[in-house]
Amino acid sequence: MQRLLFIIAIILSVRGLMKNRFRLLNTFLSNKWLRTLSVALVMRIPGVREKMMYQMLR
């Protein structure tokens, strides 16, 4: 029974996050330090970095 309640709680949490994902993302990225950190972390991913550099230097 406890496991079932845990699974239901996770499902409802994910549903709430997906419903408000853009509001959460805008709140997160409004902070300059978090925005800088997230861009730095994303640019460490080779595939993303190559795609971004290709589009900027095209």
mmCIF file of the N, C-alpha and C atoms, coordinates in Angstrom:
data_MODEL
# 
_entry.id   MODEL 
# 
loop_
_atom_site.group_PDB 
_atom_site.id 
_atom_site.type_symbol 
_atom_site.label_atom_id 
_atom_site.label_alt_id 
_atom_site.label_comp_id 
_atom_site.label_asym_id 
_atom_site.label_entity_id 
_atom_site.label_seq_id 
_atom_site.pdbx_PDB_ins_code 
_atom_site.Cartn_x 
_atom_site.Cartn_y 
_atom_site.Cartn_z 
_atom_site.occupancy 
_atom_site.B_iso_or_equiv 
_atom_site.pdbx_formal_charge 
_atom_site.auth_seq_id 
_atom_site.auth_comp_id 
_atom_site.auth_asym_id 
_atom_site.auth_atom_id 
_atom_site.pdbx_PDB_model_num 
ATOM 1   N N  . MET A 1 1  ? 0.818  -1.194 0.000   1.00 0.00 ? 1  MET A N  1 
ATOM 2   C CA . MET A 1 1  ? 0.000  0.000  0.000   1.00 0.00 ? 1  MET A CA 1 
ATOM 3   C C  . MET A 1 1  ? 0.869  1.269  0.000   1.00 0.00 ? 1  MET A C  1 
ATOM 4   N N  . GLN A 1 2  ? 1.928  1.242  0.808   1.00 0.00 ? 2  GLN A N  1 
ATOM 5   C CA . GLN A 1 2  ? 2.817  2.395  0.879   1.00 0.00 ? 2  GLN A CA 1 
ATOM 6   C C  . GLN A 1 2  ? 3.528  2.616  -0.457  1.00 0.00 ? 2  GLN A C  1 
ATOM 7   N N  . ARG A 1 3  ? 3.883  1.539  -1.116  1.00 0.00 ? 3  ARG A N  1 
ATOM 8   C CA . ARG A 1 3  ? 4.551  1.636  -2.414  1.00 0.00 ? 3  ARG A CA 1 
ATOM 9   C C  . ARG A 1 3  ? 3.616  2.240  -3.464  1.00 0.00 ? 3  ARG A C  1 
ATOM 10  N N  . LEU A 1 4  ? 2.350  1.864  -3.405  1.00 0.00 ? 4  LEU A N  1 
ATOM 11  C CA . LEU A 1 4  ? 1.355  2.396  -4.342  1.00 0.00 ? 4  LEU A CA 1 
ATOM 12  C C  . LEU A 1 4  ? 1.186  3.903  -4.143  1.00 0.00 ? 4  LEU A C  1 
ATOM 13  N N  . LEU A 1 5  ? 1.131  4.359  -2.894  1.00 0.00 ? 5  LEU A N  1 
ATOM 14  C CA . LEU A 1 5  ? 1.020  5.783  -2.616  1.00 0.00 ? 5  LEU A CA 1 
ATOM 15  C C  . LEU A 1 5  ? 2.264  6.530  -3.104  1.00 0.00 ? 5  LEU A C  1 
ATOM 16  N N  . PHE A 1 6  ? 3.421  5.919  -2.950  1.00 0.00 ? 6  PHE A N  1 
ATOM 17  C CA . PHE A 1 6  ? 4.666  6.525  -3.421  1.00 0.00 ? 6  PHE A CA 1 
ATOM 18  C C  . PHE A 1 6  ? 4.646  6.689  -4.936  1.00 0.00 ? 6  PHE A C  1 
ATOM 19  N N  . ILE A 1 7  ? 4.207  5.684  -5.651  1.00 0.00 ? 7  ILE A N  1 
ATOM 20  C CA . ILE A 1 7  ? 4.132  5.741  -7.116  1.00 0.00 ? 7  ILE A CA 1 
ATOM 21  C C  . ILE A 1 7  ? 3.121  6.794  -7.563  1.00 0.00 ? 7  ILE A C  1 
ATOM 22  N N  . ILE A 1 8  ? 1.988  6.872  -6.886  1.00 0.00 ? 8  ILE A N  1 
ATOM 23  C CA . ILE A 1 8  ? 0.978  7.876  -7.227  1.00 0.00 ? 8  ILE A CA 1 
ATOM 24  C C  . ILE A 1 8  ? 1.522  9.280  -6.982  1.00 0.00 ? 8  ILE A C  1 
ATOM 25  N N  . ALA A 1 9  ? 2.252  9.453  -5.890  1.00 0.00 ? 9  ALA A N  1 
ATOM 26  C CA . ALA A 1 9  ? 2.841  10.758 -5.584  1.00 0.00 ? 9  ALA A CA 1 
ATOM 27  C C  . ALA A 1 9  ? 3.855  11.160 -6.649  1.00 0.00 ? 9  ALA A C  1 
ATOM 28  N N  . ILE A 1 10 ? 4.657  10.224 -7.112  1.00 0.00 ? 10 ILE A N  1 
ATOM 29  C CA . ILE A 1 10 ? 5.634  10.516 -8.167  1.00 0.00 ? 10 ILE A CA 1 
ATOM 30  C C  . ILE A 1 10 ? 4.922  10.900 -9.461  1.00 0.00 ? 10 ILE A C  1 
ATOM 31  N N  . ILE A 1 11 ? 3.890  10.174 -9.818  1.00 0.00 ? 11 ILE A N  1 
ATOM 32  C CA . ILE A 1 11 ? 3.145  10.463 -11.045 1.00 0.00 ? 11 ILE A CA 1 
ATOM 33  C C  . ILE A 1 11 ? 2.521  11.849 -10.980 1.00 0.00 ? 11 ILE A C  1 
ATOM 34  N N  . LEU A 1 12 ? 1.935  12.190 -9.846  1.00 0.00 ? 12 LEU A N  1 
ATOM 35  C CA . LEU A 1 12 ? 1.323  13.520 -9.702  1.00 0.00 ? 12 LEU A CA 1 
ATOM 36  C C  . LEU A 1 12 ? 2.373  14.623 -9.713  1.00 0.00 ? 12 LEU A C  1 
ATOM 37  N N  . SER A 1 13 ? 3.527  14.368 -9.136  1.00 0.00 ? 13 SER A N  1 
ATOM 38  C CA . SER A 1 13 ? 4.613  15.361 -9.147  1.00 0.00 ? 13 SER A CA 1 
ATOM 39  C C  . SER A 1 13 ? 5.116  15.605 -10.562 1.00 0.00 ? 13 SER A C  1 
ATOM 40  N N  . VAL A 1 14 ? 5.325  14.539 -11.306 1.00 0.00 ? 14 VAL A N  1 
ATOM 41  C CA . VAL A 1 14 ? 5.795  14.673 -12.689 1.00 0.00 ? 14 VAL A CA 1 
ATOM 42  C C  . VAL A 1 14 ? 4.749  15.401 -13.528 1.00 0.00 ? 14 VAL A C  1 
ATOM 43  N N  . ARG A 1 15 ? 3.496  15.089 -13.296 1.00 0.00 ? 15 ARG A N  1 
ATOM 44  C CA . ARG A 1 15 ? 2.426  15.768 -14.035 1.00 0.00 ? 15 ARG A CA 1 
ATOM 45  C C  . ARG A 1 15 ? 2.426  17.262 -13.735 1.00 0.00 ? 15 ARG A C  1 
ATOM 46  N N  . GLY A 1 16 ? 2.602  17.622 -12.467 1.00 0.00 ? 16 GLY A N  1 
ATOM 47  C CA . GLY A 1 16 ? 2.652  19.030 -12.091 1.00 0.00 ? 16 GLY A CA 1 
ATOM 48  C C  . GLY A 1 16 ? 3.859  19.738 -12.682 1.00 0.00 ? 16 GLY A C  1 
ATOM 49  N N  . LEU A 1 17 ? 5.006  19.070 -12.686 1.00 0.00 ? 17 LEU A N  1 
ATOM 50  C CA . LEU A 1 17 ? 6.202  19.658 -13.281 1.00 0.00 ? 17 LEU A CA 1 
ATOM 51  C C  . LEU A 1 17 ? 6.038  19.866 -14.782 1.00 0.00 ? 17 LEU A C  1 
ATOM 52  N N  . MET A 1 18 ? 5.455  18.892 -15.459 1.00 0.00 ? 18 MET A N  1 
ATOM 53  C CA . MET A 1 18 ? 5.265  19.016 -16.904 1.00 0.00 ? 18 MET A CA 1 
ATOM 54  C C  . MET A 1 18 ? 4.252  20.108 -17.233 1.00 0.00 ? 18 MET A C  1 
ATOM 55  N N  . LYS A 1 19 ? 3.254  20.279 -16.386 1.00 0.00 ? 19 LYS A N  1 
ATOM 56  C CA . LYS A 1 19 ? 2.246  21.302 -16.628 1.00 0.00 ? 19 LYS A CA 1 
ATOM 57  C C  . LYS A 1 19 ? 2.832  22.707 -16.487 1.00 0.00 ? 19 LYS A C  1 
ATOM 58  N N  . ASN A 1 20 ? 3.775  22.871 -15.573 1.00 0.00 ? 20 ASN A N  1 
ATOM 59  C CA . ASN A 1 20 ? 4.365  24.177 -15.310 1.00 0.00 ? 20 ASN A CA 1 
ATOM 60  C C  . ASN A 1 20 ? 5.824  24.259 -15.733 1.00 0.00 ? 20 ASN A C  1 
ATOM 61  N N  . ARG A 1 21 ? 6.243  23.463 -16.699 1.00 0.00 ? 21 ARG A N  1 
ATOM 62  C CA . ARG A 1 21 ? 7.665  23.378 -17.030 1.00 0.00 ? 21 ARG A CA 1 
ATOM 63  C C  . ARG A 1 21 ? 8.239  24.688 -17.563 1.00 0.00 ? 21 ARG A C  1 
ATOM 64  N N  . PHE A 1 22 ? 7.481  25.420 -18.351 1.00 0.00 ? 22 PHE A N  1 
ATOM 65  C CA . PHE A 1 22 ? 8.009  26.663 -18.902 1.00 0.00 ? 22 PHE A CA 1 
ATOM 66  C C  . PHE A 1 22 ? 8.084  27.755 -17.838 1.00 0.00 ? 22 PHE A C  1 
ATOM 67  N N  . ARG A 1 23 ? 7.130  27.781 -16.938 1.00 0.00 ? 23 ARG A N  1 
ATOM 68  C CA . ARG A 1 23 ? 7.177  28.735 -15.836 1.00 0.00 ? 23 ARG A CA 1 
ATOM 69  C C  . ARG A 1 23 ? 8.380  28.436 -14.942 1.00 0.00 ? 23 ARG A C  1 
ATOM 70  N N  . LEU A 1 24 ? 8.630  27.164 -14.665 1.00 0.00 ? 24 LEU A N  1 
ATOM 71  C CA . LEU A 1 24 ? 9.793  26.776 -13.856 1.00 0.00 ? 24 LEU A CA 1 
ATOM 72  C C  . LEU A 1 24 ? 11.098 27.109 -14.567 1.00 0.00 ? 24 LEU A C  1 
ATOM 73  N N  . LEU A 1 25 ? 11.149 26.851 -15.864 1.00 0.00 ? 25 LEU A N  1 
ATOM 74  C CA . LEU A 1 25 ? 12.355 27.138 -16.636 1.00 0.00 ? 25 LEU A CA 1 
ATOM 75  C C  . LEU A 1 25 ? 12.634 28.644 -16.681 1.00 0.00 ? 25 LEU A C  1 
ATOM 76  N N  . ASN A 1 26 ? 11.607 29.460 -16.880 1.00 0.00 ? 26 ASN A N  1 
ATOM 77  C CA . ASN A 1 26 ? 11.793 30.911 -16.884 1.00 0.00 ? 26 ASN A CA 1 
ATOM 78  C C  . ASN A 1 26 ? 12.258 31.417 -15.526 1.00 0.00 ? 26 ASN A C  1 
ATOM 79  N N  . THR A 1 27 ? 11.720 30.855 -14.457 1.00 0.00 ? 27 THR A N  1 
ATOM 80  C CA . THR A 1 27 ? 12.148 31.242 -13.113 1.00 0.00 ? 27 THR A CA 1 
ATOM 81  C C  . THR A 1 27 ? 13.599 30.865 -12.885 1.00 0.00 ? 27 THR A C  1 
ATOM 82  N N  . PHE A 1 28 ? 13.969 29.671 -13.318 1.00 0.00 ? 28 PHE A N  1 
ATOM 83  C CA . PHE A 1 28 ? 15.342 29.193 -13.154 1.00 0.00 ? 28 PHE A CA 1 
ATOM 84  C C  . PHE A 1 28 ? 16.323 30.053 -13.940 1.00 0.00 ? 28 PHE A C  1 
ATOM 85  N N  . LEU A 1 29 ? 15.986 30.377 -15.175 1.00 0.00 ? 29 LEU A N  1 
ATOM 86  C CA . LEU A 1 29 ? 16.904 31.115 -16.038 1.00 0.00 ? 29 LEU A CA 1 
ATOM 87  C C  . LEU A 1 29 ? 16.883 32.631 -15.815 1.00 0.00 ? 29 LEU A C  1 
ATOM 88  N N  . SER A 1 30 ? 15.999 33.115 -14.957 1.00 0.00 ? 30 SER A N  1 
ATOM 89  C CA . SER A 1 30 ? 15.994 34.551 -14.666 1.00 0.00 ? 30 SER A CA 1 
ATOM 90  C C  . SER A 1 30 ? 17.169 34.939 -13.768 1.00 0.00 ? 30 SER A C  1 
ATOM 91  N N  . ASN A 1 31 ? 17.748 33.980 -13.072 1.00 0.00 ? 31 ASN A N  1 
ATOM 92  C CA . ASN A 1 31 ? 18.909 34.228 -12.233 1.00 0.00 ? 31 ASN A CA 1 
ATOM 93  C C  . ASN A 1 31 ? 20.160 34.178 -13.109 1.00 0.00 ? 31 ASN A C  1 
ATOM 94  N N  . LYS A 1 32 ? 20.951 35.254 -13.120 1.00 0.00 ? 32 LYS A N  1 
ATOM 95  C CA . LYS A 1 32 ? 22.108 35.336 -14.014 1.00 0.00 ? 32 LYS A CA 1 
ATOM 96  C C  . LYS A 1 32 ? 23.122 34.233 -13.736 1.00 0.00 ? 32 LYS A C  1 
ATOM 97  N N  . TRP A 1 33 ? 23.388 33.947 -12.464 1.00 0.00 ? 33 TRP A N  1 
ATOM 98  C CA . TRP A 1 33 ? 24.378 32.930 -12.109 1.00 0.00 ? 33 TRP A CA 1 
ATOM 99  C C  . TRP A 1 33 ? 23.937 31.546 -12.578 1.00 0.00 ? 33 TRP A C  1 
ATOM 100 N N  . LEU A 1 34 ? 22.661 31.204 -12.387 1.00 0.00 ? 34 LEU A N  1 
ATOM 101 C CA . LEU A 1 34 ? 22.151 29.906 -12.830 1.00 0.00 ? 34 LEU A CA 1 
ATOM 102 C C  . LEU A 1 34 ? 22.138 29.811 -14.357 1.00 0.00 ? 34 LEU A C  1 
ATOM 103 N N  . ARG A 1 35 ? 21.825 30.922 -15.027 1.00 0.00 ? 35 ARG A N  1 
ATOM 104 C CA . ARG A 1 35 ? 21.824 30.928 -16.491 1.00 0.00 ? 35 ARG A CA 1 
ATOM 105 C C  . ARG A 1 35 ? 23.228 30.703 -17.034 1.00 0.00 ? 35 ARG A C  1 
ATOM 106 N N  . THR A 1 36 ? 24.225 31.367 -16.438 1.00 0.00 ? 36 THR A N  1 
ATOM 107 C CA . THR A 1 36 ? 25.614 31.204 -16.865 1.00 0.00 ? 36 THR A CA 1 
ATOM 108 C C  . THR A 1 36 ? 26.085 29.773 -16.628 1.00 0.00 ? 36 THR A C  1 
ATOM 109 N N  . LEU A 1 37 ? 25.733 29.231 -15.467 1.00 0.00 ? 37 LEU A N  1 
ATOM 110 C CA . LEU A 1 37 ? 26.129 27.857 -15.135 1.00 0.00 ? 37 LEU A CA 1 
ATOM 111 C C  . LEU A 1 37 ? 25.487 26.852 -16.086 1.00 0.00 ? 37 LEU A C  1 
ATOM 112 N N  . SER A 1 38 ? 24.204 27.047 -16.398 1.00 0.00 ? 38 SER A N  1 
ATOM 113 C CA . SER A 1 38 ? 23.526 26.095 -17.284 1.00 0.00 ? 38 SER A CA 1 
ATOM 114 C C  . SER A 1 38 ? 24.095 26.144 -18.701 1.00 0.00 ? 38 SER A C  1 
ATOM 115 N N  . VAL A 1 39 ? 24.421 27.337 -19.199 1.00 0.00 ? 39 VAL A N  1 
ATOM 116 C CA . VAL A 1 39 ? 25.015 27.446 -20.538 1.00 0.00 ? 39 VAL A CA 1 
ATOM 117 C C  . VAL A 1 39 ? 26.393 26.792 -20.554 1.00 0.00 ? 39 VAL A C  1 
ATOM 118 N N  . ALA A 1 40 ? 27.177 27.007 -19.508 1.00 0.00 ? 40 ALA A N  1 
ATOM 119 C CA . ALA A 1 40 ? 28.509 26.396 -19.437 1.00 0.00 ? 40 ALA A CA 1 
ATOM 120 C C  . ALA A 1 40 ? 28.410 24.874 -19.411 1.00 0.00 ? 40 ALA A C  1 
ATOM 121 N N  . LEU A 1 41 ? 27.450 24.342 -18.668 1.00 0.00 ? 41 LEU A N  1 
ATOM 122 C CA . LEU A 1 41 ? 27.291 22.886 -18.596 1.00 0.00 ? 41 LEU A CA 1 
ATOM 123 C C  . LEU A 1 41 ? 26.813 22.305 -19.925 1.00 0.00 ? 41 LEU A C  1 
ATOM 124 N N  . VAL A 1 42 ? 25.898 23.003 -20.588 1.00 0.00 ? 42 VAL A N  1 
ATOM 125 C CA . VAL A 1 42 ? 25.382 22.507 -21.873 1.00 0.00 ? 42 VAL A CA 1 
ATOM 126 C C  . VAL A 1 42 ? 26.477 22.551 -22.933 1.00 0.00 ? 42 VAL A C  1 
ATOM 127 N N  . MET A 1 43 ? 27.314 23.571 -22.897 1.00 0.00 ? 43 MET A N  1 
ATOM 128 C CA . MET A 1 43 ? 28.364 23.686 -23.905 1.00 0.00 ? 43 MET A CA 1 
ATOM 129 C C  . MET A 1 43 ? 29.470 22.645 -23.716 1.00 0.00 ? 43 MET A C  1 
ATOM 130 N N  . ARG A 1 44 ? 29.492 21.945 -22.603 1.00 0.00 ? 44 ARG A N  1 
ATOM 131 C CA . ARG A 1 44 ? 30.452 20.852 -22.409 1.00 0.00 ? 44 ARG A CA 1 
ATOM 132 C C  . ARG A 1 44 ? 30.050 19.592 -23.159 1.00 0.00 ? 44 ARG A C  1 
ATOM 133 N N  . ILE A 1 45 ? 28.814 19.508 -23.612 1.00 0.00 ? 45 ILE A N  1 
ATOM 134 C CA . ILE A 1 45 ? 28.331 18.348 -24.355 1.00 0.00 ? 45 ILE A CA 1 
ATOM 135 C C  . ILE A 1 45 ? 28.801 18.503 -25.800 1.00 0.00 ? 45 ILE A C  1 
ATOM 136 N N  . PRO A 1 46 ? 29.634 17.563 -26.285 1.00 0.00 ? 46 PRO A N  1 
ATOM 137 C CA . PRO A 1 46 ? 30.248 17.732 -27.612 1.00 0.00 ? 46 PRO A CA 1 
ATOM 138 C C  . PRO A 1 46 ? 29.246 17.917 -28.754 1.00 0.00 ? 46 PRO A C  1 
ATOM 139 N N  . GLY A 1 47 ? 28.191 17.143 -28.791 1.00 0.00 ? 47 GLY A N  1 
ATOM 140 C CA . GLY A 1 47 ? 27.222 17.253 -29.880 1.00 0.00 ? 47 GLY A CA 1 
ATOM 141 C C  . GLY A 1 47 ? 26.530 18.600 -29.908 1.00 0.00 ? 47 GLY A C  1 
ATOM 142 N N  . VAL A 1 48 ? 26.167 19.098 -28.758 1.00 0.00 ? 48 VAL A N  1 
ATOM 143 C CA . VAL A 1 48 ? 25.498 20.400 -28.669 1.00 0.00 ? 48 VAL A CA 1 
ATOM 144 C C  . VAL A 1 48 ? 26.461 21.503 -29.071 1.00 0.00 ? 48 VAL A C  1 
ATOM 145 N N  . ARG A 1 49 ? 27.689 21.428 -28.584 1.00 0.00 ? 49 ARG A N  1 
ATOM 146 C CA . ARG A 1 49 ? 28.682 22.448 -28.892 1.00 0.00 ? 49 ARG A CA 1 
ATOM 147 C C  . ARG A 1 49 ? 28.955 22.504 -30.392 1.00 0.00 ? 49 ARG A C  1 
ATOM 148 N N  . GLU A 1 50 ? 29.109 21.347 -31.034 1.00 0.00 ? 50 GLU A N  1 
ATOM 149 C CA . GLU A 1 50 ? 29.375 21.318 -32.476 1.00 0.00 ? 50 GLU A CA 1 
ATOM 150 C C  . GLU A 1 50 ? 28.216 21.923 -33.259 1.00 0.00 ? 50 GLU A C  1 
ATOM 151 N N  . LYS A 1 51 ? 26.975 21.588 -32.860 1.00 0.00 ? 51 LYS A N  1 
ATOM 152 C CA . LYS A 1 51 ? 25.813 22.129 -33.553 1.00 0.00 ? 51 LYS A CA 1 
ATOM 153 C C  . LYS A 1 51 ? 25.726 23.642 -33.400 1.00 0.00 ? 51 LYS A C  1 
ATOM 154 N N  . MET A 1 52 ? 25.981 24.132 -32.190 1.00 0.00 ? 52 MET A N  1 
ATOM 155 C CA . MET A 1 52 ? 25.927 25.572 -31.945 1.00 0.00 ? 52 MET A CA 1 
ATOM 156 C C  . MET A 1 52 ? 27.013 26.307 -32.724 1.00 0.00 ? 52 MET A C  1 
ATOM 157 N N  . MET A 1 53 ? 28.210 25.784 -32.720 1.00 0.00 ? 53 MET A N  1 
ATOM 158 C CA . MET A 1 53 ? 29.311 26.435 -33.428 1.00 0.00 ? 53 MET A CA 1 
ATOM 159 C C  . MET A 1 53 ? 29.059 26.409 -34.935 1.00 0.00 ? 53 MET A C  1 
ATOM 160 N N  . TYR A 1 54 ? 28.497 25.322 -35.446 1.00 0.00 ? 54 TYR A N  1 
ATOM 161 C CA . TYR A 1 54 ? 28.193 25.232 -36.875 1.00 0.00 ? 54 TYR A CA 1 
ATOM 162 C C  . TYR A 1 54 ? 27.178 26.305 -37.270 1.00 0.00 ? 54 TYR A C  1 
ATOM 163 N N  . GLN A 1 55 ? 26.138 26.474 -36.440 1.00 0.00 ? 55 GLN A N  1 
ATOM 164 C CA . GLN A 1 55 ? 25.091 27.442 -36.761 1.00 0.00 ? 55 GLN A CA 1 
ATOM 165 C C  . GLN A 1 55 ? 25.618 28.870 -36.642 1.00 0.00 ? 55 GLN A C  1 
ATOM 166 N N  . MET A 1 56 ? 26.500 29.133 -35.685 1.00 0.00 ? 56 MET A N  1 
ATOM 167 C CA . MET A 1 56 ? 27.004 30.497 -35.502 1.00 0.00 ? 56 MET A CA 1 
ATOM 168 C C  . MET A 1 56 ? 28.014 30.863 -36.574 1.00 0.00 ? 56 MET A C  1 
ATOM 169 N N  . LEU A 1 57 ? 28.793 29.916 -37.065 1.00 0.00 ? 57 LEU A N  1 
ATOM 170 C CA . LEU A 1 57 ? 29.851 30.201 -38.038 1.00 0.00 ? 57 LEU A CA 1 
ATOM 171 C C  . LEU A 1 57 ? 29.428 29.958 -39.472 1.00 0.00 ? 57 LEU A C  1 
ATOM 172 N N  . ARG A 1 58 ? 28.192 29.589 -39.687 1.00 0.00 ? 58 ARG A N  1 
ATOM 173 C CA . ARG A 1 58 ? 27.697 29.293 -41.018 1.00 0.00 ? 58 ARG A CA 1 
ATOM 174 C C  . ARG A 1 58 ? 27.629 30.502 -41.869 1.00 0.00 ? 58 ARG A C  1 
# 
